[in-house]
Amino acid sequence: MGAVLRTARAVKREAASIPLPPGQVVGLVLDVVLDRVHPASVPGRDAHLGRDALPGHDVRRRDVRLRAAGTGLALTGAGITAWAVAERRRKTTGSFALGHPEGLVTSGPYAASRHPMYLGWWLIHSGVAVSRGSAWALVTLPAGMLVEHLGALWEENMLRERFGQSYADYQRDVPRYVGSPIWLIRTSFHTARRPTPAAAAIDKENRNEPVDENAPKGTHMSKPAAKNAAT
């Protein structure tokens, strides 16, 4: 019984570290349910003459291409989200809680996007829709994105109040979701060892912060935790 309880607690801790933006979770469920109740294909899935008018092998080839494209999008999104969580965990010195970060993370995927987890989930949602050939995502995906965009604006207002000019510089250097291809190519040369100027300034500021020597070992924080500081 003790082993079961320990396993349950471990699963609960790990589940707490999985980002589940409500807009995309609800949107994905609705997309699947609506597609079952009233199937609606993505534009181009069915030819103008109808699906049955095409040779069988052409239909199969087209479906395989859609599934491959959708799987690629979903895997890319999952990879970005996992990378963002891993980077947040790497920057945590105490107990890890996704919604209560120790400080502002600006390395890894956060050097290219201020909200990489949102971006990752949007790609996951898009990939599932393309793979299934569902046109309902044309409604559920933008609706979920709008909800999360409002959340991102709230988070940024909070971070500006918390980190002041350092966060303002970070906003100037890094796009909210994704930059232009040229910007991304240039940014790809910045790694955790070569952060953006704003990230370097934040790291320097954190290093200069006084540390409470009476705090338990492994729990020193450069700044008080800010809920949902980076997604």
N, C-alpha and C positions, 0 to 999 in steps of 0.2 A: 504493500500500500504506500509506503514511504517513497519507493522508487517512482510510482505513478504520480504522486503529488509533486515530486521534484521535476519530473518530465513535464507535467502540466505547467508548472511555474516557468520552466525554461521556454516552453512554447509561447507562453503569454508574454515573456520578456521580448522574444524575437518578433512576435506579432506586433508589439508596440513600436518596433523600429521599421515596420513596413509602411511606406507612405500610401495612404488610400484617399486621394482627393475625392470628396463626395460627388462633385459634378461628373467626373469620369466614371466612377463606380455606378452611380445611378444611370448615367447615360448608356454604359455598356449593357447593363441589365435590360433597360428599356429597348435598346437596339435589338437584342436577341429575342425578347418577348414579342415585340411588334413584328419582327420579321417572320416569326412563327405564325402569329395570328393573321397577319396580312402581308405576305411576302412582297417586297418591292426591290427590284434589282437596280444596281448602280447604272448610271448612263453608259451605254456601250456594251453592257452585259448581254442584252438581247438585241439582235440586229433588227433593222426596220422591217424585215420580212418575217421576223419571228425566230425564236430559238430553234424550233423544229425544222425550219427551212434550210438550216446550215447542215453540211455533212457532219456526221458524228465525230470524226477525228478532229475537225476544226473546232467544234464545241469543246472537246476534251482538251485540246491544246490551249484554247483561250482560258478555260477554267484553271488549268495548271499554272499558266502565267499569272493569273490573278491571285491564286493561292500563294505562289512563290513571292510575289510582290508584297502581299499582305503579311506573310510570315516575316519577310525581311524588315518591314516597317515595325512590326510588333517586337521583334528581337532587338532591333536598334533602340527602340524606346525603353525596353526592359534593361538593356545594357546601360543606357544613360542614367536611368533611375537607380540601378544598383551601384553604379560608380559614384553617384552623388551621395547615397547612403554610406558607402564605404569611406568616402572622403570626410563626411561628417563624423563618422566613428573614429577615423584616424586622428582627427583634430580634437577628440575628446580625451581628457586626462582622467576624469572621474567616471561615474556610472553613465552609460549612454542612454539618452532619451531624445528621440527625434524631435519632439515638440518643445524641448527645453535645452537648446544648445548652450554651451559655455560661452561662445563668442561668435563673432562674424566669420564665416568660412568664405575665403575668396580664392582658394586654390582648386586644382582639379577641374571638374566641369564648371565650377563656380567662377573660373577665370574666363569662361566663354559665355555664360548665361547666368543671370541673377536668380533664375528660377528653373534649374535644369530638371527637377522632378516633375514639375508641371509639363514641361516640354516632352519628357519621356512618356508620361501618361497619354498625352495627346497623340503621340506616335503609336502607342499601343492600341488606343481606341481606333485610330485610322486603319492600322494593320488588320485588326479583327474585322472591321467593316469591309475592307477590300477583299480579304480572304473569303468572307462569307458572301460577298457580292450584294450586301445590303445597302439600300439607298436611305434607310432610316437614319444612318449616321450623319447624313447631310443636315439633319435637324438636331439629333442628340449631341453630336460632337460640338457644334458651335454653342449650344445652350450650356454644356458643361464648361466650355472654355470661358464663357462670359462669367459664370459663377466664380471660377478660379481666378480670373483676371481681377475681379473685385476684391477677392481675398489677397491677391498679390499687391494691389494698391494699398490695402490696409497694412500689410506687413511692411511695405516700404516706408509708409508714413511713420510707423513705430520705430523702424530702424534709423530713420533720419533723426528722430528725437533722441534715440539712445546713443548713436555713434557720431552725430553731428557732421562735421566737415569730412571726416574719414569716409563715411558712407556716401556723402555727396560726391566725393572723388571717385568712389567705386561705381556709382551710378553713371558718372560721366565716361568712365573707361569701358564699362561692360554693358551690353544691351540687356533689356529686360528678359527677353526669351531667346532670340537668335539674331546674329548680325548678318551682314552681307557676306557672300562667299569670299570676297577679298579680305574682309575683316577677319573671317574665320581662319583663313590661311595664315594671315599674319599672327593671329593669336595662338595658333597651334604651336608656335615656337616658345610660348610662355608655359612653363611647367611649374610644379610646386617649388622647384629650386630657383625658378626665374619668374616670380609673380609679376602681375601688372603693377605699375607705379602705385596705384591706390592700395593694392593688397600689401605691398611692401611697407607703405606708410602705416597701415593698420597693424601689421606684425610688429613694426618698430614701436608703435604706441603701446601695444600689449606687453612687449618686453620691458618697457619702462614703467609699467604699472607696479605699485607696491604690492607685495605678497603678504598675506596674513600668515605669519609663521605658526600661529596657534591652530590653524585649520588642520583637520585630519590629513594624513599623507595621501596624495593622489587626488585631492579634491580642490587644489588651488585653482581659482578662476580669475582671469584678468578683468572680467566684468561680470556683473550679475546676469543670470540667465535671462534670455528674452524669448518668450514663447513664439514658436513658429518663425524663427528669425530668417530662415532660408529654406525655400522649397523649390 
